[in-house]
Amino acid sequence: MMAVQSNSSILVSVASVKEGTETSFTALFNEFHSKLFRFFQKRIGQHDLACELTQLTFIKIWQSRHTLSTDYGMDMQCFTIASSVLIDYIRKCSAEKRSAPTAELEMADTSMVHADGSFETADYIEVATSSLPPVRKKIFLLKVVHGYSNKEVAEKLSISVKTVEDHYSKAIRQLRSIATVSQLFLFING
């Protein structure tokens, strides 16, 4: 009986957020703000950027509140939207790097060490991914560096989306043994 009540309170919470009441959104913000902040902080390692991405997540939740599903808990939907915000951010950074002026691209090819001790992005990614099998490395680079979706990678390499997902998750697990994901994101996003 208790589980049914807590489940129905989740449904009420989702329903009230869908209605767009200030009270329900404030309660949602109070409940999930610190959890979402930690989600971003753990993945990118930059306090200000984690704050900004947390804010963007709540903006997206508010803007798309009418599409929330009462079939899923608010926590699941919040973190799904947060993951989308993170992926959008990484793709945006990747696109900005692709459109950078030639002089900046030439500088990125050097193996200089910055004052803070970090290596240039291209060199770090090459070193970090050198231990990956060729197909797994290609899939990882297409997704993370070039910002392709699973479907785009699958079409480009003439493989199934499931194969892309499998190789990508194995690449992440393997790279986590070398460095934390937050270090990777810091170097990828320069």
Secondary structure by P-SEA (a helix, b strand, c coil): caaaaaaaaaaaaaaaaaaccaaaaaaaaaacaaaaaaaaaaacccaaaaaaaaaaaaaaaaaacccccccccaaaaaaaaaaaaaaaaaaaaaaaaaaccaaaaaaaacccccccccccaaaaaaaaaccccaaaaaaaaacccccccaaaaaaaacccaaaaaaaaaaaaaaaaaaccaaaaaaaaac
